[in-house]
Amino acid sequence: MPPPGTTQRAASKFIVFENFEKMNTQSVRQALKENELAWLENLQPIAGNNLTTVPAPGGTVSISQTITSMFYADIGGVDYVFAFTSAGSGWTINEGNGATNKWAADGTFSSAPDLTTWQASRVLINDSTAGYCTYDGTLFIKQGGVSPVITITNPGFNYTSAPSVTISGGSGSGATATSAISGGQVISVTLTAAGSGYAATDVLTVTFGTGAGSGATAHAVMSGSGVGSVQVSNGGSGYIYGAALSFSGGGGSGAAGYVITSNPFGIPAPIISTVITNPGSGYTSPPAVTVAGGTGAVLTAILVGQSVSSLVLDTAGSGYTAAPGLTFSGGGGSGATGHTTLAGAPPSAVGSVVLDTGGSGYQTAPSVTISSGAGAAAQAHVWPFIPKGNTLAVFQGRVWLNGLANGILNLLQWTGTQGYDDFNPANASASLTITDADLVHAITALRNFNNFLWITGDQSVKQIGNISLNAAGNVTLFTILTLSSDQGTIYPRSCASFNRVFMFVNGNGVYAVFGSSVQKISDDMDGIFKLVDFSQSPQACLADINNIHNVMFLVRYKDPLSTTRSILLTFTGKKWFVVAQGNSLKTVTTTSVLAGGALKTIGSSGTDVTQILGDATTAVAFKAQTSLTHHGNFVQRKKIIRTGFAVTASGSGTINISVDTENGSQVYSKSVVSGFQFPPGFSVDGAGRLIGITVTGTLNGFTMTGLGVEFQDSALWG
């Protein structure tokens, strides 16, 4: 017995919750190990004794409609968030300046289109309502419109300004385009309106206009030359050897020569050749050649060759907005060049024609043409009509799409070698109906991750590793490898690549492909997945938090302690935890900004486009819940004496510490200030065979390192 006046105190025991291994919802709280957590929300497990708050949502941009899905794409060096709405419209949000643009009208899309990027120049979309379509930041094109791929077949010549472009033919209307020139030739044609109503079999014609101005004419003045030879086309008959050649016309004089016949002895005979004894001079065109005494000879004078000596403007024309081009044609020579000048400020008449180079070898004066450009030609075609689907990917230079075949989405389609709109079988485009039994219903997602094309079905995972062409170059060759015949997904937006591992979500949890093995990696989240409302499709995104790269899966959680709300199941690559960034979060995506070289995670709860996890200076609500442990003694009731904590914070605030037993909880509010704190334990009430702690609060820069409970053994079996 103790001496009089003193109190005997039973020996105290301690439970320290630290060195946390993981969050585990697979088991009930009282079955967890002491270093496991029953719940961990907005506290990132950086190390065993380091649970740190995540940032709060950051900047927000709003649009006027409810967003149902979002994607990221870089187009021409500009980073965009692409948003699709419940009204079926399409929007872009400029990541740099927040500018919003509605580029597709209401009713264009379903609520769940799929989107990918083509060579940083445009996005490609596959949708059950709109079908296969594209948008380049300016022009949206779908079935019934003209393709933006317009091929120049002849660049033309002498264009001083870009000619107008007319697209005609077919059953549709409204397609327009513009051209660009360089060096007097058309170098590109840009579609400015796709039009509508065009049919798959339509043949289109592209016509180029000429530049402004018309009516100017000119002619060339030649330098003149002598006769170099006489060509005998027909020797005739009755000619005497040595008979003189007579030259007339051609603008010159002095040419002389004689004929050589087949008989040199004065007997009449056919002419076989000629000899020029004097070429003469000043001939600007070949003179006529005759020989007396015989009949039937056909002789043609061939000049030594001449050049253009000057140009004469015959008609000035009118309306020229720039000096028109000048071309030379005909005359038997080459090399003559020239240019024009305007008589005054445009629009104006031609003021002069100037010879730059006379050329050589001309027999006659070449024709001179003053033109604002001519000769350009191009080919246009209708945007491809293919079976509609709801997913697509770009893999090894081709676009791969699913599509309906007999009402089932098991058709795999791919483009040919000539680009994103090439569905010409001659260019190795084709399609394949996947009839494998393990696909069951549909191709649900196509994704290009880690040098593979992933083909997921509702109950399978397949991949294509490489493609090639046959010897003729008109068939695309590949092999489809099945990795799983019993696990797949119907949620295409849940597919993600994380640390070179392909992941996806189905009703059982999160799966990952390791080599050729498909394995579930979310056993610790089983308690959550049992309460997921899959009417909102799970979606994946990436997030860099506190210098740790994470993959996140947005799900709608039927929280038994609260209300149905949106949470992000977050995986560090080793541990799971929960991130909450708004109870109504509907969609997420990951963007990248080149200037900072960092990922940004974007979410929307309706009309907003918000950088979630974007503000480390704003307080965020958090919760950590330990196991309920019997501490090695299942039968002994334990009287709780004190509890304590070790935390750090960058600001001041209040944390709520709930000391939990199987009989209930007692909640205590404690203030924390900036810096590290390991205050003395505080007295608490409560008793039970199982003891745990729940910590909640709303702080920023908060880190929890450990929790402790002091207790004394009490009655057996409680």
RONULUM-898685 format. One line per field, with one value per residue (C-alpha): residue number from 0; residue in one letter; y, x, z. Coordinates in steps of 0.2 Angstrom, whole numbers, plus 5000, padded with zeros to 4 digits. Example, Ala and Ser with C-alpha at 12.3 -4.5 7.8 and 13.67 -1.06 7.14 Angstrom:
n <- [0	1]
res <- [a	s]
north <- [4978	4995]
east <- [5062	5068]
up <- [5039	5036]
This chain:
n <- [0	1	2	3	4	5	6	7	8	9	10	11	12	13	14	15	16	17	18	19	20	21	22	23	24	25	26	27	28	29	30	31	32	33	34	35	36	37	38	39	40	41	42	43	44	45	46	47	48	49	50	51	52	53	54	55	56	57	58	59	60	61	62	63	64	65	66	67	68	69	70	71	72	73	74	75	76	77	78	79	80	81	82	83	84	85	86	87	88	89	90	91	92	93	94	95	96	97	98	99	100	101	102	103	104	105	106	107	108	109	110	111	112	113	114	115	116	117	118	119	120	121	122	123	124	125	126	127	128	129	130	131	132	133	134	135	136	137	138	139	140	141	142	143	144	145	146	147	148	149	150	151	152	153	154	155	156	157	158	159	160	161	162	163	164	165	166	167	168	169	170	171	172	173	174	175	176	177	178	179	180	181	182	183	184	185	186	187	188	189	190	191	192	193	194	195	196	197	198	199	200	201	202	203	204	205	206	207	208	209	210	211	212	213	214	215	216	217	218	219	220	221	222	223	224	225	226	227	228	229	230	231	232	233	234	235	236	237	238	239	240	241	242	243	244	245	246	247	248	249	250	251	252	253	254	255	256	257	258	259	260	261	262	263	264	265	266	267	268	269	270	271	272	273	274	275	276	277	278	279	280	281	282	283	284	285	286	287	288	289	290	291	292	293	294	295	296	297	298	299	300	301	302	303	304	305	306	307	308	309	310	311	312	313	314	315	316	317	318	319	320	321	322	323	324	325	326	327	328	329	330	331	332	333	334	335	336	337	338	339	340	341	342	343	344	345	346	347	348	349	350	351	352	353	354	355	356	357	358	359	360	361	362	363	364	365	366	367	368	369	370	371	372	373	374	375	376	377	378	379	380	381	382	383	384	385	386	387	388	389	390	391	392	393	394	395	396	397	398	399	400	401	402	403	404	405	406	407	408	409	410	411	412	413	414	415	416	417	418	419	420	421	422	423	424	425	426	427	428	429	430	431	432	433	434	435	436	437	438	439	440	441	442	443	444	445	446	447	448	449	450	451	452	453	454	455	456	457	458	459	460	461	462	463	464	465	466	467	468	469	470	471	472	473	474	475	476	477	478	479	480	481	482	483	484	485	486	487	488	489	490	491	492	493	494	495	496	497	498	499	500	501	502	503	504	505	506	507	508	509	510	511	512	513	514	515	516	517	518	519	520	521	522	523	524	525	526	527	528	529	530	531	532	533	534	535	536	537	538	539	540	541	542	543	544	545	546	547	548	549	550	551	552	553	554	555	556	557	558	559	560	561	562	563	564	565	566	567	568	569	570	571	572	573	574	575	576	577	578	579	580	581	582	583	584	585	586	587	588	589	590	591	592	593	594	595	596	597	598	599	600	601	602	603	604	605	606	607	608	609	610	611	612	613	614	615	616	617	618	619	620	621	622	623	624	625	626	627	628	629	630	631	632	633	634	635	636	637	638	639	640	641	642	643	644	645	646	647	648	649	650	651	652	653	654	655	656	657	658	659	660	661	662	663	664	665	666	667	668	669	670	671	672	673	674	675	676	677	678	679	680	681	682	683	684	685	686	687	688	689	690	691	692	693	694	695	696	697	698	699	700	701	702	703	704	705	706	707	708	709	710	711	712	713	714	715	716	717]
res <- [m	p	p	p	g	t	t	q	r	a	a	s	k	f	i	v	f	e	n	f	e	k	m	n	t	q	s	v	r	q	a	l	k	e	n	e	l	a	w	l	e	n	l	q	p	i	a	g	n	n	l	t	t	v	p	a	p	g	g	t	v	s	i	s	q	t	i	t	s	m	f	y	a	d	i	g	g	v	d	y	v	f	a	f	t	s	a	g	s	g	w	t	i	n	e	g	n	g	a	t	n	k	w	a	a	d	g	t	f	s	s	a	p	d	l	t	t	w	q	a	s	r	v	l	i	n	d	s	t	a	g	y	c	t	y	d	g	t	l	f	i	k	q	g	g	v	s	p	v	i	t	i	t	n	p	g	f	n	y	t	s	a	p	s	v	t	i	s	g	g	s	g	s	g	a	t	a	t	s	a	i	s	g	g	q	v	i	s	v	t	l	t	a	a	g	s	g	y	a	a	t	d	v	l	t	v	t	f	g	t	g	a	g	s	g	a	t	a	h	a	v	m	s	g	s	g	v	g	s	v	q	v	s	n	g	g	s	g	y	i	y	g	a	a	l	s	f	s	g	g	g	g	s	g	a	a	g	y	v	i	t	s	n	p	f	g	i	p	a	p	i	i	s	t	v	i	t	n	p	g	s	g	y	t	s	p	p	a	v	t	v	a	g	g	t	g	a	v	l	t	a	i	l	v	g	q	s	v	s	s	l	v	l	d	t	a	g	s	g	y	t	a	a	p	g	l	t	f	s	g	g	g	g	s	g	a	t	g	h	t	t	l	a	g	a	p	p	s	a	v	g	s	v	v	l	d	t	g	g	s	g	y	q	t	a	p	s	v	t	i	s	s	g	a	g	a	a	a	q	a	h	v	w	p	f	i	p	k	g	n	t	l	a	v	f	q	g	r	v	w	l	n	g	l	a	n	g	i	l	n	l	l	q	w	t	g	t	q	g	y	d	d	f	n	p	a	n	a	s	a	s	l	t	i	t	d	a	d	l	v	h	a	i	t	a	l	r	n	f	n	n	f	l	w	i	t	g	d	q	s	v	k	q	i	g	n	i	s	l	n	a	a	g	n	v	t	l	f	t	i	l	t	l	s	s	d	q	g	t	i	y	p	r	s	c	a	s	f	n	r	v	f	m	f	v	n	g	n	g	v	y	a	v	f	g	s	s	v	q	k	i	s	d	d	m	d	g	i	f	k	l	v	d	f	s	q	s	p	q	a	c	l	a	d	i	n	n	i	h	n	v	m	f	l	v	r	y	k	d	p	l	s	t	t	r	s	i	l	l	t	f	t	g	k	k	w	f	v	v	a	q	g	n	s	l	k	t	v	t	t	t	s	v	l	a	g	g	a	l	k	t	i	g	s	s	g	t	d	v	t	q	i	l	g	d	a	t	t	a	v	a	f	k	a	q	t	s	l	t	h	h	g	n	f	v	q	r	k	k	i	i	r	t	g	f	a	v	t	a	s	g	s	g	t	i	n	i	s	v	d	t	e	n	g	s	q	v	y	s	k	s	v	v	s	g	f	q	f	p	p	g	f	s	v	d	g	a	g	r	l	i	g	i	t	v	t	g	t	l	n	g	f	t	m	t	g	l	g	v	e	f	q	d	s	a	l	w	g]
north <- [5000	5018	5029	5039	5055	5048	5041	5025	5028	5013	5012	5022	5015	5023	5022	5032	5034	5037	5030	5029	5015	5019	5023	5007	5006	4988	4983	4990	5003	4991	4978	4990	4990	5005	5013	5012	5026	5023	5039	5052	5067	5082	5076	5070	5055	5062	5051	5040	5055	5068	5070	5088	5097	5099	5116	5123	5127	5142	5153	5151	5156	5154	5150	5152	5133	5117	5108	5089	5085	5093	5090	5098	5102	5113	5121	5131	5134	5140	5130	5127	5118	5111	5110	5101	5105	5097	5108	5099	5114	5116	5129	5133	5142	5150	5144	5160	5174	5165	5170	5159	5155	5145	5137	5124	5127	5119	5102	5098	5085	5072	5074	5063	5066	5060	5072	5070	5082	5081	5087	5102	5110	5104	5093	5078	5073	5057	5058	5048	5063	5074	5059	5062	5080	5093	5110	5121	5135	5144	5132	5118	5105	5089	5078	5087	5100	5102	5096	5108	5098	5107	5101	5113	5103	5118	5134	5145	5160	5179	5182	5199	5197	5182	5176	5173	5155	5147	5130	5123	5107	5094	5095	5107	5125	5139	5132	5147	5148	5160	5158	5164	5167	5168	5171	5174	5157	5150	5141	5137	5137	5139	5134	5149	5141	5122	5124	5111	5099	5090	5072	5059	5056	5075	5080	5098	5110	5123	5139	5153	5171	5183	5199	5215	5225	5220	5226	5230	5223	5224	5217	5213	5221	5209	5212	5204	5192	5183	5167	5152	5138	5133	5117	5106	5098	5093	5092	5094	5090	5098	5109	5112	5110	5127	5137	5152	5154	5169	5177	5188	5196	5194	5212	5209	5209	5202	5183	5173	5155	5140	5123	5106	5093	5074	5076	5088	5087	5099	5087	5092	5083	5085	5097	5088	5102	5121	5132	5149	5161	5177	5176	5194	5204	5212	5198	5198	5183	5169	5175	5165	5155	5150	5143	5145	5131	5117	5113	5106	5111	5116	5126	5135	5148	5145	5161	5161	5166	5183	5191	5203	5221	5231	5230	5242	5245	5244	5246	5253	5244	5250	5245	5237	5236	5231	5230	5215	5201	5199	5183	5178	5163	5156	5162	5147	5155	5157	5168	5184	5192	5209	5218	5232	5248	5257	5274	5280	5276	5260	5256	5262	5258	5251	5264	5255	5238	5236	5222	5214	5200	5198	5180	5171	5159	5167	5164	5176	5188	5179	5184	5196	5193	5205	5196	5197	5178	5162	5144	5139	5123	5113	5099	5099	5085	5083	5079	5060	5051	5036	5026	5036	5031	5039	5037	5039	5041	5046	5032	5031	5044	5038	5042	5026	5027	5016	5015	5007	4990	4983	4994	4988	4999	4985	4993	4998	5011	5019	5033	5030	5037	5055	5062	5064	5064	5051	5036	5031	5012	5015	5024	5009	5015	5002	4995	4979	4972	4965	4949	4942	4935	4944	4961	4956	4973	4987	4996	5008	5017	5020	5028	5030	5028	5023	5018	5007	5009	5002	4995	4993	4984	4982	4966	4966	4975	4974	4983	4986	4988	4993	4995	4993	4993	4979	4979	4988	5001	5000	4989	4993	4978	4975	4962	4964	4957	4953	4956	4953	4944	4947	4965	4981	4997	5007	5023	5030	5046	5035	5029	5037	5034	5036	5033	5023	5012	5011	5013	5012	5011	4999	4995	4984	4998	5004	4992	4994	4985	4979	4972	4960	4958	4967	4969	4978	4991	4999	4986	4999	5009	4994	5002	5018	5009	5000	5017	5025	5032	5027	5037	5050	5042	5041	5052	5052	5066	5069	5081	5087	5090	5095	5089	5072	5066	5058	5051	5055	5047	5058	5048	5052	5045	5041	5047	5038	5052	5066	5067	5061	5071	5071	5065	5062	5045	5050	5038	5043	5027	5018	5025	5031	5045	5056	5074	5084	5100	5103	5092	5095	5092	5085	5083	5085	5086	5089	5104	5109	5126	5126	5142	5134	5116	5110	5101	5110	5101	5108	5104	5110	5109	5116	5133	5135	5131	5130	5126	5113	5111	5128	5139	5134	5150	5146	5135	5118	5106	5090	5074	5060	5045	5032	5014	5009	4998	4986	4989	4970	4967	4964	4960	4974	4990	5006	5022	5037	5049	5061	5064	5074	5078	5084	5096	5110	5124	5139	5149	5149	5140	5127	5108	5097	5081	5067	5053	5038	5022	5009	5018	5035	5050	5066	5081	5094	5109	5115	5130	5129	5143	5144	5132	5115	5111	5096	5103	5094	5081	5087	5077	5068	5058	5041	5022	5007	4992	5000	5018	5029	5047	5058	5075	5088	5106	5119	5126	5128	5122	5110	5094	5081	5070	5060	5057	5049	5043	5039	5026	5015	4997	4995	4981	4966	4964	4982]
east <- [5000	5006	5010	4996	4992	4999	4990	4996	4997	4996	5010	5006	5008	5009	5004	5013	5006	5021	5031	5015	5016	5001	4982	4972	4953	4953	4951	4940	4949	4951	4960	4973	4991	4996	5007	4992	4980	4961	4959	4972	4964	4974	4989	5002	5013	5030	5039	5034	5034	5030	5011	5010	4995	4993	4989	4972	4963	4971	4966	4949	4942	4923	4913	4894	4890	4892	4908	4907	4925	4942	4958	4974	4982	4996	4992	5005	5015	4999	4993	4974	4962	4948	4931	4916	4899	4882	4875	4886	4897	4916	4927	4945	4953	4970	4982	4993	4980	4963	4954	4939	4932	4917	4922	4908	4889	4877	4872	4888	4895	4889	4894	4909	4920	4938	4952	4970	4983	4991	5009	5005	4995	4977	4966	4957	4941	4930	4913	4897	4887	4899	4910	4928	4932	4946	4950	4966	4962	4953	4942	4931	4928	4917	4908	4900	4913	4929	4945	4959	4971	4972	4987	4995	4998	5005	5012	5009	5019	5020	5009	5012	4998	4990	4976	4959	4953	4936	4931	4917	4908	4899	4883	4888	4892	4901	4919	4931	4950	4964	4982	4999	5013	5032	5043	5028	5021	5007	5015	5000	4981	4972	4954	4945	4927	4924	4906	4892	4882	4896	4894	4908	4908	4909	4923	4929	4937	4949	4951	4963	4959	4972	4978	4970	4972	4971	4974	4992	5002	5020	5031	5049	5062	5075	5094	5095	5107	5114	5109	5119	5112	5098	5089	5083	5066	5063	5076	5064	5071	5079	5091	5109	5124	5130	5114	5112	5101	5090	5085	5070	5061	5066	5071	5089	5100	5116	5114	5121	5125	5122	5115	5124	5114	5116	5124	5139	5141	5128	5114	5098	5095	5088	5096	5105	5113	5117	5133	5131	5144	5138	5127	5121	5115	5100	5088	5075	5066	5071	5070	5062	5074	5072	5082	5079	5079	5070	5054	5048	5062	5058	5072	5071	5084	5091	5097	5113	5102	5098	5092	5079	5086	5072	5053	5039	5024	5009	4994	4996	4980	4973	4968	4985	4987	5005	5017	5012	5024	5032	5035	5042	5037	5040	5053	5065	5077	5077	5083	5075	5068	5060	5049	5036	5033	5017	5013	5008	5001	4991	4978	4986	4991	5008	5020	5035	5042	5060	5071	5083	5091	5090	5092	5099	5095	5079	5074	5059	5053	5046	5028	5028	5014	5010	5000	4996	4999	4992	4993	4991	4981	4977	4966	4953	4943	4928	4932	4932	4915	4919	4909	4907	4915	4920	4939	4955	4974	4989	5001	5017	5011	4993	4976	4968	4949	4935	4919	4902	4901	4884	4879	4894	4910	4922	4929	4947	4951	4967	4973	4985	5003	4997	4991	4976	4963	4970	4957	4963	4966	4980	4990	4988	4972	4960	4949	4948	4933	4940	4929	4939	4928	4937	4933	4915	4906	4917	4933	4932	4948	4963	4979	4996	5007	5025	5028	5012	4995	4984	4967	4955	4939	4926	4934	4951	4968	4977	4992	5000	5019	5025	5018	5026	5021	5021	5033	5020	5017	4998	4995	4999	5005	5004	5000	4988	4994	4981	4988	4972	4956	4947	4950	4947	4938	4923	4930	4942	4946	4953	4967	4984	5002	5012	5030	5029	5016	4999	4984	4965	4950	4936	4922	4935	4948	4964	4974	4992	5001	5018	5027	5013	5005	4989	4988	4977	4986	4973	4969	4971	4957	4944	4934	4932	4928	4914	4906	4910	4895	4900	4887	4901	4915	4931	4945	4964	4976	4994	4999	5016	5014	5028	5040	5033	5025	5008	4994	4976	4959	4944	4929	4912	4912	4896	4904	4895	4901	4896	4887	4891	4906	4921	4938	4954	4962	4981	4995	5013	5020	5021	5006	4988	4980	4965	4964	4949	4948	4929	4914	4907	4922	4916	4931	4950	4965	4984	4992	5010	5017	5034	5040	5039	5042	5030	5013	4997	4982	4965	4948	4930	4915	4903	4906	4924	4941	4952	4970	4967	4982	4987	4988	5000	4997	4978	4972	4965	4954	4963	4960	4970	4963	4974	4969	4959	4972	4971	4990	4993	4980	4963	4955	4961	4950	4961	4959	4965	4975	4983	4987	4999	5006	5021	5017	5025	5015	5019	5005	4993	4977	4967	4968	4954	4960	4947	4952	4943	4937	4925	4913	4914	4925	4931	4936	4948	4953	4971	4980	4996	5008	5021	5036	5039	5028	5029	5019	5016	5002	4984	4972	4958	4943	4938	4941	4940	4949	4953	4961	4964	4965	4957	4965	4956	4959	4960	4978	4992	5010	5004	5015	5010	5025	5017	5003	5004	4991	4995	4984	4982	4976	4958	4946	4947	4935	4929]
up <- [5000	4997	5012	5019	5009	4992	4977	4968	4950	4938	4925	4909	4891	4875	4857	4844	4827	4815	4801	4791	4778	4767	4767	4767	4764	4760	4778	4792	4803	4818	4807	4801	4807	4818	4804	4792	4789	4787	4778	4771	4762	4756	4765	4754	4761	4756	4769	4784	4796	4783	4779	4770	4764	4745	4737	4735	4719	4710	4696	4687	4670	4666	4651	4649	4648	4659	4654	4653	4647	4644	4634	4632	4615	4609	4592	4583	4600	4609	4624	4625	4635	4624	4633	4628	4636	4640	4626	4613	4609	4609	4617	4619	4634	4630	4644	4642	4643	4648	4632	4628	4611	4606	4590	4588	4590	4602	4596	4587	4599	4611	4629	4627	4612	4611	4605	4600	4592	4575	4573	4585	4570	4574	4584	4578	4586	4585	4591	4590	4585	4575	4568	4563	4562	4565	4571	4569	4580	4566	4556	4561	4548	4549	4537	4523	4522	4511	4518	4522	4512	4496	4485	4472	4456	4446	4454	4439	4434	4435	4450	4457	4470	4477	4465	4471	4474	4469	4474	4464	4460	4470	4479	4493	4494	4504	4503	4501	4501	4499	4491	4495	4482	4482	4467	4456	4460	4471	4485	4496	4497	4514	4516	4525	4525	4524	4517	4520	4511	4501	4497	4499	4480	4475	4463	4467	4455	4461	4450	4452	4447	4439	4448	4446	4430	4412	4394	4393	4377	4371	4357	4356	4344	4338	4336	4319	4312	4296	4288	4295	4284	4273	4277	4263	4267	4249	4235	4221	4203	4188	4197	4190	4202	4208	4205	4215	4231	4231	4248	4250	4265	4284	4286	4281	4266	4258	4260	4246	4242	4230	4229	4228	4218	4216	4199	4198	4179	4173	4172	4181	4197	4215	4228	4242	4251	4250	4253	4261	4254	4263	4278	4275	4290	4299	4297	4311	4304	4292	4274	4260	4249	4231	4217	4198	4185	4194	4203	4219	4231	4249	4257	4274	4280	4297	4305	4315	4330	4338	4354	4359	4358	4365	4370	4364	4374	4363	4375	4392	4399	4416	4434	4439	4458	4456	4441	4431	4426	4408	4399	4382	4372	4355	4343	4344	4357	4376	4390	4387	4403	4407	4419	4419	4428	4432	4425	4442	4459	4459	4452	4436	4418	4413	4411	4403	4398	4402	4394	4407	4396	4378	4377	4362	4348	4342	4324	4325	4338	4353	4359	4374	4387	4401	4414	4432	4434	4426	4425	4444	4447	4463	4469	4483	4490	4502	4521	4523	4526	4538	4551	4567	4583	4600	4602	4592	4593	4582	4581	4570	4558	4556	4564	4571	4575	4581	4571	4570	4560	4560	4575	4585	4589	4585	4569	4569	4555	4550	4538	4524	4521	4515	4531	4543	4530	4519	4518	4501	4500	4487	4501	4513	4522	4528	4542	4552	4561	4578	4581	4595	4609	4623	4615	4620	4615	4608	4606	4620	4620	4608	4615	4610	4625	4627	4608	4608	4602	4616	4611	4626	4625	4639	4644	4636	4633	4616	4609	4592	4594	4576	4559	4541	4523	4511	4496	4485	4498	4498	4513	4532	4541	4560	4573	4587	4603	4617	4635	4645	4640	4657	4661	4651	4653	4647	4653	4640	4649	4664	4653	4657	4655	4672	4673	4656	4663	4655	4667	4667	4678	4678	4691	4701	4703	4694	4683	4676	4662	4667	4652	4646	4662	4667	4686	4699	4708	4719	4732	4745	4738	4738	4751	4741	4724	4733	4735	4718	4708	4690	4682	4681	4671	4680	4672	4674	4675	4681	4695	4701	4720	4732	4719	4717	4701	4703	4693	4699	4695	4697	4704	4711	4729	4739	4756	4770	4782	4771	4754	4737	4732	4719	4725	4716	4720	4720	4717	4720	4712	4729	4740	4738	4746	4742	4736	4737	4726	4726	4729	4712	4701	4684	4673	4674	4662	4662	4653	4650	4649	4639	4648	4665	4660	4672	4672	4677	4682	4676	4683	4681	4692	4679	4670	4677	4671	4687	4690	4704	4716	4710	4725	4739	4749	4752	4767	4762	4772	4777	4786	4793	4802	4810	4813	4828	4837	4852	4854	4856	4869	4862	4879	4889	4892	4891	4900	4889	4899	4887	4868	4859	4842	4832	4817	4807	4799	4789	4796	4811	4813	4822	4821	4828	4836	4839	4851	4845	4853	4848	4861	4853	4851	4860	4849	4855	4846	4847	4840	4830	4825	4812	4814	4822	4837	4849	4863	4880	4879	4884	4895	4886	4891	4884	4886	4876	4869	4853	4851	4836	4832	4818	4814	4803	4800	4786	4784	4772	4773	4787	4790	4802	4808	4822	4835	4852	4865	4884	4892	4907	4907	4914	4916	4906	4892	4894]
